[in-house]
Amino acid sequence: MQSLHTILLLVLFVLCSSLGSISCQSGPTEDLQNLLEVKQSFVTNPGEDDPLRQWSSVNINFCSWTGVTCDDTGLFRVVALNLSGLGLTGSISPSFGRFDNLIHLDLSSNNLAGPIPTALSNLSSLESLFLFSNQLTGEIPSQLGSLVNLRSLRIGDNELVGTIPETFGNLVNLQMLALASCRLTGPIPSQLGQLTHVESLILQDNQLEGKIPEDLGNCSDLRVLAAAENRLNGTIPAELGRLENLQILNLATNSLSGEIPSQVGELSQLQYLNLMENQLQGLIP
């Protein structure tokens, strides 16, 4: 099958080079060039220890390269890049933003540094973006809020700073938002209450401050709300009692005060509740 793919790609590239059509320029030839540019932004060990040694212009069958998945329509477009845990160092190339058909991008569990490129906001088809467990720095680009097809956004366990973008409220198809173990500051945006399909909000181990937004009570599909180990203050909103599907609520190690709302005691699906190391008072519901 790989040899057949190679032959078909060779024929396609020859036709493209001779015709110079617009469709060719924006198709597999561009994906090939983008992959080669992406590799240049990584620092890998040369030779047999290079996890991306297949990524070479000598082997134009890029659909067979490590971590690359192409569509099954015969158009040879890259739809997924899974480069997790390959020991990659270097930075995330803006060229990642040129894969028009990309649905899944996983660069997690590497040693990548530098900022998250704003060019990733061009990936209009993207459904999952995994950048967690790296050494990424800088602020989270607000432009990522334009990726309205995203279902899972996991970019925690980095050295990111700044605030959670309010534009994340536009990610109406999001099911998981994981931003734990960074250096994020500022409040939890009330706009996250617009994420009616989100099932997991993982925000713990940051430096978030301010009150827990009442609007989170609108996240009707929410099952996990984890915002422990921050600097949150004020009272626990009674509106959280509307989260009928909530199974895990972890708000430990903050500066929350007041009484525990009686509505929390009515969460019939709740399996884990951790409110320790706060300044709460009154009775347990």
Residue pairs with C-beta under 8 A, 6 or more apart in sequence:
2 61
2 64
5 61
5 63
5 64
5 76
6 60
6 61
8 74
8 76
9 28
9 60
9 61
9 62
9 63
9 76
10 60
12 24
12 28
12 29
12 76
13 28
13 29
13 60
15 24
16 24
16 25
16 27
16 29
26 100
27 75
27 76
27 77
28 62
28 75
28 76
28 77
30 98
31 62
31 76
31 77
31 78
31 99
32 57
32 60
32 62
34 78
34 95
34 96
34 98
34 99
35 55
35 62
35 65
35 68
35 78
36 55
36 56
36 57
37 93
37 95
38 93
38 95
38 96
39 52
39 55
40 93
41 90
41 91
41 92
41 93
41 95
42 52
42 88
42 89
42 90
43 88
43 89
43 90
44 50
44 51
44 52
44 87
44 88
44 89
47 53
51 66
51 86
51 87
51 88
52 65
52 66
52 67
52 86
52 88
54 64
54 65
54 66
55 62
55 65
55 66
59 65
62 68
62 70
62 76
62 78
63 69
63 70
63 76
63 78
66 83
66 86
67 81
67 82
67 83
67 86
68 78
68 80
68 81
69 78
69 79
69 80
69 81
69 82
69 104
70 76
70 77
70 78
70 79
71 77
71 79
71 101
77 100
77 101
78 99
78 101
78 102
79 101
79 102
79 103
79 104
80 102
80 103
80 104
80 105
81 96
81 99
81 102
81 104
81 105
81 106
81 107
82 104
82 106
83 106
83 107
83 110
84 106
84 107
84 108
84 109
84 110
84 130
85 108
85 109
85 110
86 110
87 110
87 111
88 107
88 110
88 111
88 112
89 110
89 111
89 112
89 113
90 112
90 113
91 112
91 113
91 114
91 115
92 107
92 112
92 114
92 115
92 116
92 117
92 120
92 131
92 136
93 117
94 117
94 118
94 119
95 119
96 102
96 105
96 117
96 119
96 120
96 123
97 117
97 119
97 120
97 121
97 122
97 123
98 119
98 122
99 123
100 124
100 125
101 125
102 123
102 125
102 126
103 125
103 126
103 127
103 128
104 126
104 127
104 128
105 120
105 123
105 126
105 128
105 129
105 130
106 128
106 130
107 130
107 131
107 134
108 130
108 131
108 132
108 133
108 134
108 154
109 132
109 133
109 134
110 133
110 134
111 134
111 135
112 131
112 134
112 135
112 136
113 134
113 135
113 136
113 137
114 136
114 137
114 138
115 136
115 137
115 138
115 139
115 141
116 131
116 136
116 138
116 140
116 141
116 144
116 155
116 160
117 141
118 141
118 143
120 126
120 129
120 141
120 143
120 144
120 147
121 141
121 143
121 144
121 146
121 147
123 129
123 147
124 146
124 147
124 149
125 149
126 147
126 149
126 150
127 149
127 150
127 151
127 152
128 150
128 151
128 152
128 153
129 144
129 147
129 150
129 152
129 153
129 154
129 155
130 152
130 154
130 155
131 154
131 155
131 158
132 154
132 155
132 156
132 157
132 158
132 178
133 156
133 157
133 158
134 157
134 158
135 158
135 159
136 155
136 158
136 159
136 160
137 158
137 159
137 160
137 161
138 160
138 161
138 162
139 160
139 161
139 162
139 163
140 155
140 160
140 162
140 164
140 165
140 179
140 184
141 165
142 165
142 166
142 167
143 167
144 150
144 153
144 165
144 167
144 168
145 165
145 166
145 167
145 168
145 169
145 170
145 171
146 167
146 170
147 153
147 171
148 170
148 171
148 172
148 173
149 173
150 171
150 173
150 174
151 173
151 174
151 175
151 176
152 174
152 175
152 176
153 168
153 171
153 174
153 176
153 177
153 178
154 176
154 178
155 178
155 179
155 182
156 178
156 179
156 180
156 181
156 182
156 202
157 180
157 181
157 182
158 181
158 182
159 182
159 183
160 179
160 182
160 183
160 184
161 182
161 183
161 184
161 185
162 184
162 185
162 186
163 184
163 185
163 186
163 187
163 189
164 179
164 184
164 186
164 188
164 189
164 192
164 203
164 208
165 189
166 189
166 191
167 191
168 174
168 177
168 189
168 191
168 192
168 195
169 189
169 191
169 192
169 193
169 194
169 195
170 191
170 194
171 177
171 195
172 194
172 195
172 196
172 197
173 197
174 195
174 197
174 198
175 197
175 198
175 199
175 200
175 221
176 198
176 199
176 200
176 202
177 192
177 195
177 198
177 200
177 201
177 202
177 203
178 200
178 202
179 202
179 203
179 206
180 202
180 203
180 204
180 205
180 206
180 226
181 204
181 205
181 206
182 205
182 206
183 206
183 207
184 203
184 206
184 207
184 208
185 206
185 207
185 208
185 209
186 208
186 209
186 210
187 208
187 209
187 210
187 211
187 213
188 203
188 208
188 210
188 212
188 213
188 216
188 227
188 232
189 213
190 213
190 214
190 215
191 215
192 198
192 201
192 213
192 215
192 216
192 219
193 213
193 214
193 215
193 216
193 217
193 218
193 219
194 215
194 218
195 219
196 218
196 219
196 220
196 221
197 221
198 219
198 221
198 222
199 221
199 222
199 223
199 224
199 245
200 222
200 223
200 224
200 226
201 216
201 219
201 222
201 224
201 225
201 226
201 227
202 224
202 226
203 226
203 227
203 230
204 226
204 227
204 228
204 229
204 230
204 250
205 228
205 229
205 230
206 229
206 230
207 230
207 231
208 227
208 230
208 231
208 232
209 230
209 231
209 232
209 233
210 232
210 233
210 234
211 232
211 233
211 234
211 235
211 237
212 227
212 232
212 234
212 236
212 237
212 240
212 251
212 256
213 237
214 237
214 239
215 239
216 222
216 225
216 237
216 239
216 240
216 243
217 237
217 239
217 240
217 241
217 242
217 243
218 239
218 242
219 243
220 242
220 243
220 244
220 245
221 245
222 243
222 245
222 246
223 245
223 246
223 247
223 248
223 269
224 246
224 247
224 248
225 240
225 243
225 246
225 248
225 249
225 250
225 251
226 248
226 250
227 250
227 251
227 254
228 250
228 251
228 252
228 253
228 254
228 274
229 252
229 253
229 254
230 253
230 254
231 254
231 255
232 251
232 254
232 255
232 256
233 254
233 255
233 256
233 257
234 256
234 257
234 258
235 256
235 257
235 258
235 259
235 261
236 251
236 256
236 258
236 260
236 261
236 264
236 275
236 280
237 261
238 261
238 262
238 263
239 263
240 246
240 249
240 261
240 263
240 264
240 267
241 261
241 262
241 263
241 264
241 266
241 267
242 263
243 267
244 267
244 268
244 269
245 269
246 267
246 269
246 270
247 269
247 270
247 271
247 272
248 270
248 271
248 272
249 264
249 267
249 270
249 272
249 273
249 274
249 275
250 272
250 273
250 274
251 274
251 275
251 278
252 274
252 275
252 276
252 277
252 278
253 276
253 277
253 278
254 277
254 278
255 278
255 279
256 275
256 278
256 279
256 280
257 278
257 279
257 280
257 281
258 280
258 281
258 282
259 280
259 281
259 282
259 283
260 275
260 280
260 282
260 283
260 284
260 285
261 285
262 285
263 285
264 270
264 273
264 285
265 284
265 285
266 285
